[in-house]
Amino acid sequence: MIATSMSLLQHVCSVPIARAMRPRSVTVISSRSLSATTSSSSTPSRASQVDPHVLLGMSEPELQQVAIDLGQQSYRGKQLHHLIYQRKVKEIQDFSQLPLVFRNDLQEAGWKVGRSPIFQTVTAADGTVKLLIRLEDNRLIETVGIPVEDEKGSMRLTACISSQVGCPLRCSFCATGKGGFSRNLQRHEIVEQVLAIEEIFKHRVTNVVFMGMGEPMLNLKSVLEAHRCLNKDVQIGQRMITISTVGVPNTIKKLASHKLQSTLALSLHAPNQKLRETIVPSAKSYPLEAIMKDCKEYFLETSRRVSFEYTLLAEVNDRVEHAKELAELLHQWGRGHHVNLIPFNPIQGSDYKRPYKKAVQAFAAVLESRKITVSVRQTRGLDASAACGQLRNEFQKSPLVINSDSLESQPENVAASWCLQARSLWCDLEFVAEVKFRFIDDANHTGFNEWGSFCRILGVLGL
């Protein structure tokens, strides 16, 4: 196996790694009318780039420029903005307020709105709705609408949205990670999830949480672009938006530099490094001390407290001793913390169990007694497989194979997830270690755009 692997490595040394190691074919969705397979020579999805011909995700000034470029007055761009974000029109030919000539010019120039069809809708008894949205490349993503009605009868509608097709980080308790990873979402594919939720509920989305499929920090550029659009164009306040992460080195600092007024939610799940590594494999590359330091700096930079997500796993991390240790950890790194406890929701193929209510209450009581702000997340959408940790596509049970074309357009983030796929395919950590040492021997190797990128990829994987 090593000999074969090393011969492959020699081949990699002569061409860019993302191109040399690309699979011969890419498995797409096998469901109803969806295609079963597609060749690697099929049209690239341009997963990491903004499609230059998609209107959704563009600001009003950008839409005005589109109108001007096609010989129209700038106010036509304002009309475009209204049709896309307020009336939520999905096809250019349905822009009835616009002249037919302008509509035809838009289509002839290759423009499209950028909305995708809803493939499946599942409604839970508590009113939570899970949508499967079919993207242009026939991949499916999930988004969840969570309605909560207060005592006065007004409704808060939260959209739990995805940032990637699948997830490369594979946290041990998460259903999404078990399904594999394919590609990053473009900004319009993120924004359209919120619009779809609004259409289903016939109600404005009041809150957005990036807690669906994927790791937002591995697609930070598109997430920030979508964040801008949701705030400025869809008119959702920044403080009503939460960006969640399990922790990717250097990205919390990047997010802090934008000085957003949105909430950062860190998926902690353990009070110490050793335990966290067993629950979150990628924790090996991002020590707990470094994460806490970055979270403290985020608070100082933005004046926004960090919310720590903590999934309670029975007999794993839910003991009183764990709660005490967590409180000590948070106090060590200053104020501005909030803990959101999430009782585990059982998923197929997992040995973890949901803790008893008494254990959850005891854990919360310990934190509160030590002056830690704590909340216990109410389980929603369990019967629709839409609760946290349940976001697994029922129509894509087989692990997704990464889109090889997207490797070349985003060599660091996407190639990191490809390495995860490679590790499971070869089933030989010795090979990965050998790759690591070979690159160390030849730090100037041109097979990767930069040596640092490869080091960071190995680091994310904890290798």
N, C-alpha and C positions, 0 to 999 in steps of 0.2 A: 504493500500500500504506500509506504513512504517513497519507494523508488518511483512508482507511478506519479505520486504527488509532486515529487521533485522535478520530474520531467515536465510536468505542467508548469511548475514554477519557472523553469528555464524559458518556457515559451512566453510566460507573462513578462519576463525581463526584457523582451524585445518589442513589446507593444504595450499601449496603455492597459492597465489591469482591468478597468471596467469593460473594455471592449474585448480583451482576450478571453475573459472568463464568462462572457455572456452565454446563457443557455441557448440551445439550438431552437427551442420552441418555448412559447409562453402559454401557460394554461390560463384560460379565461373562465368565465362562469359557465357552469352546466346547470341551467335552470330554464324551464319553459321555452321561451323563444330565444334565449340567449345562445350565442355561439359557443361551441364546445372548446375549440382550440383556435389559435391563430399563429401564423408563422412569425418568426423573429424579424422577417423582412417587411412586416406590415407597417403601416404608417406610424411614425413615432407619436406618442401621446403628448410630448412636450410637457411632462408632468410638473416640472419645476419652474416653467416659464409662464408668464402671463400671455394668454392667447391674444394677439394684437387685434383680433377681429371679434372680440366678445364685449358687448356693451355693459353687461352686468358687472359691477365692481368699479366702474368709472365714476369719477366725480362730475358735478355739474359743469365746471369749466372744461373738463376733458370732453364731455358730450357736446358742449358748445363748439369746441374746436372741430369735432367730427362733422358737425353741421356746416361749419364754415368751409372746411376742406371739400365738401361736396356741393359748394355753391349756394348754400342756404344762409339765411340770417341767423345770428347767434341765438335768438329766442327759440328757434327750433330745437336747440340743445336743451333748453329748459323744459320744453315739451317732452323730449325724450326722457329726461330725468323723472318727470312726473309719471309718465307711462310705465317706466320700468319699476320704480320704487313705491309709488303710491297705488297705481292701478294694477300693478304686477302683471302686465301683459307679457305673454311668453313668445309671441311670434311677431316679426316685423310687419308682416302683411296685416296684422290686426291692429296696427297703430292708426286707427281710423281718423285721429285728429291731425295726422300729418298728410301732406299732399302725396298722391300716388307716385308722382315723379320722384320725390324724396325717398319714399319707401323702396322703389325699384332701384334707385341709385345705391342705397344702403346694401341691398342684397347683391347687386352686381359687383360691389366693392368687396364682397365677402363677409359683411358684418352679420352677426347673429346676436340674439338676446343673451343666450347662454343658460337658459333654464332647462332642467332635465325632468323626465317623466317620473312619477311615483310608481314604483313597481309593486309595492305591497304596503298595506296599512294594517296594523294590529292595535286594537284598543283594549286596554285593561279595565277591570271592573272599577278602578278608582278614577277613571277618566284619562289616565296617561295614554298617549298615543305614540307608537313607534312607527317610523316611516322607513321604508327601504327605497332609496333613490337610485335609479339606474343612470349611470354616467354615460358620456358619449362613447367611451371605449368598452361599454357593457359591463363595467365593474359596478358593484353595489356598495353603497355606504348607508349607514344608519344614522338617523337623527331622532331625537325624542322630544315631544312636547309634554310639559308637566304643568297642569293647571292647579292652582290653589286658590280657593275662595275664602275671603276673610269674613268676619262677623257681619260686616256691613253689606256683603253681597258683591263687592268688587273682586275681580279676579286678577291674580298675578300669574302670568304665563311665562314659564321658563323654557328656553330652547337649549337642549343639551346637544352640542354639535360636534362633528368629527373634523379632524384636520389631516388625516391620512386614510388611505385604503388599507385597513388592517393596522398592525402595530409591530415594529421590529424589536421592542424591548422585552416582551414576554414575561411580565410579572407573573409569578407563580399562581396567583389567585384570580387572574383576569382572563375572561373568556375571549376577548378580542385578540390578545396576543397568541392564543393557541391556534388561531386561524391563519397565522402568517401575515406577511406584509407585501404590498404591491408597489405603491407609489404615494407621493405627496399629492395633496389636493391643491388646485389652483384657487386663486382668491374668489372667483365667481362660484366655484363649487362649494366653498364654505358659506358664502353669503346666501346662496339660494336655499340652503337648509332652513334658515330663519324665515325666508319668504314662504316656503312650503308649509311650515308650521302655522304661520299666520293665516294662510289660505284654509287649512284644515279646520282650525278653530274659529275662523272668522273673527279674530281678535288680535290686537297688537301684541307682539312679544315684548314683555317688560324686562326680562332678564335673559342673559346669554351666558352659558358656561361652556368653555372648551374642555369638556370631559367625556366626549364621545370616543369614537375610534381614533387611535393614533396618539403620538407624543407631539404636542404643539411646538415644543422647542426645537424639534428636528425639522420643522417646517416654518421657522419663525418669520421669514420674509413674507410668505403668503398669509400667515396668521395676522401679522401687523397690518398688511394691506386690507385684509378683510375686516379687521378691527376698526380701521379708519372709516371704511364704507358703512359698517353697521352703526357707528357713532354719528357720522356726518350725513349720510344719505338715508339710512333706514331710521335714523333719529332715536337711537337707544343710547342712554347716558353711559359714559365711561364707567361710572361707579356701579352700573348694573351689569357689567361684563366681568367675568372671571376667567383667567387663563391658568390652566392646571398643568403641572409638570411632575414627573417622577424624579427629575434632576438630570440635566445634561450639562457637563462642564462648560463654563464661560457664558452660557446663555442667559442666566439670571442677571448678570452684569449688563449684558446687551439690552435686555428688556428694561432694566432700571434706567438706562441712559435715555430712553424715550420719554421718561417721566409721565407715564400714563397714570390716570386716576383709577385704573381698574385693579381688581384684587388678584394677587398671585396666590395660587393654592398649590402647596407642595405636598405631594403624596409621600408621606413619611413612613408610616406603617410599622415602625419599630423605634425603640428608644436608644438603641446602640448599634454600632457598625456591624458586629458579628451577626446579630439576628436579622438585620436589614438585608444583608447579602443573601440570606437564605430565602427571603421573600421577594426581593427585587434584585435580580442578577446583575443589572447594570450598576448597582451600588458599589461594586468593586473598583470602579474607575473614578468614583466621586465620593470620597470619604465624608462621613457625617459632619465632621468638624468643618470641612470646606463648604459644605452646603449651608450649614448654620451661619457661617461667616458671611456668605453671599446673601442670605436672607436678611441678616442684620443690616447689611449695606443697602439692600433694596428698600428696607423700611426708612433708613436715614435719607436715602436719595429721593424717595417718593412721598414720604409721610403716610404711606398706606401699610397697614398691618398685614402680615402674612398669615394666611389660613393654612393650618397643617391638617391634611387629610390622613386619617388613621383608621384603616380597615381592621376591625376586630376579628381575629381568627381564634376560635375556641381552643384553649390549651396551648396556644402558640405565642400570642402576644397580648393576651387579654387579662393577665393576672394583675393583682393589686401592686405587686413588685414592679411590674412594667410601667404602671401608671405613675408610681413614685419616681422611677428613673426618668420618665418622660418629663415630669414637672421639673426635675433638677436640670435636665438638659435645656429646657426652654428658659428657665431663670438664669442659667449661666450665660445665655446670649442676649439678655436684656428684655425690654418690654415690646409691646406691639405684636403679640401672638394670640392666635385663636385656634383651638383644636376642634375639628369636626369629626366626631366618631361615626364610623360606618359599619354597622353589623354586617358581616359577610353574607352575601346572597349565594347559596349553593349553585354550582354550575356542573355540567356534565363532565366527567373525567377528572374531577378534583377531589382530593382527600380531605380538604379543609371542611370544617363544620361551622355553622353559625353559632355564636355564643348564646347562652341563656340570657334572658332579660335581666336577671339578677346580677350577672357578671358585668353586663354593660352599665348598669346603674352604679355598681360598686366602683368601676373604673372611672366613671364621670365624677363620682363623689370625691374620690382621691384628688383629682385635678382641681376641682372647685375648692376643696379645703386648702389647697396650696395657691389659691388666687390665680388660677388659669381659667380664662374664659373658654367654655366648652359647650358644644351643642351635639345632639345625637340626631343624625339624619334619619328622617322618616322614610321607610322603604316604600317606593312607588313603582308601579308597573311590573310587579314581580310575575304576574300571570301572563304578561306580554313579553317576557324576557327583555324588559327594558330598564330594569333597575341597575344601579351601578355595579359594574363587573359582569353584567349579563349581555353586553353589547356584542353579541356574536351572530353573524349572519347565518340564519337558518338555511339559506339557499347557497351558501358557500362553505359547507362543512370541511371540504378539502383545503389544506393550507394553500394560500395564494402563492404563486410563483412571481418573483419580482420582474417588473417590466425592464428588460435589459436596455431599452432605448433611453430610459430615464437615468441610467447610470452615468452616461456621458454628459448630461446636462447638469448634474448635481453630484460630482464625484465624492464629496465628503459625506453628506448626510445620507444619500441614498445608497452609496456603496457600503456604508456601515451596516445597513440592514441587509444588503446582499451578502456580506460576510457572515451574518447570522444564518442565512439560508445555506451558505456554503458549509458552515460548520456542521449543520445537521445533516447535510447531504453526504459529506465525507465521513462523518462519525469518527473522526480521528483528530483529537486535539494535538497529537504530536506533529501532525502536518502543519497546523496553524502555528505552533511554536517554531517549527522549522522555517516557515515563511517569515516569521518575526525576526529570527536570528539572521536569515539571509539578507533581509533588508537592512538590518543593523550593520552587517558587514559592508554593505554598499549603499551608504546613506545618500549618495548622489544619483542613485538609480532613477532613470527617467520614466519608468513604467507607471509611476504615480506623479500627479502634477507637483506634489511637494511631499517631502519625507514627513513633515509634521502632520499632514492629513492622515497618512497611514497610521502614524503613532496614535492619533486621536481616535481613529476607528478601532484599533485594537484596544484602546483604553475604554471606550464605550462598552465594548464587549467584555471587558474584564479579563483580557488575555495577557 
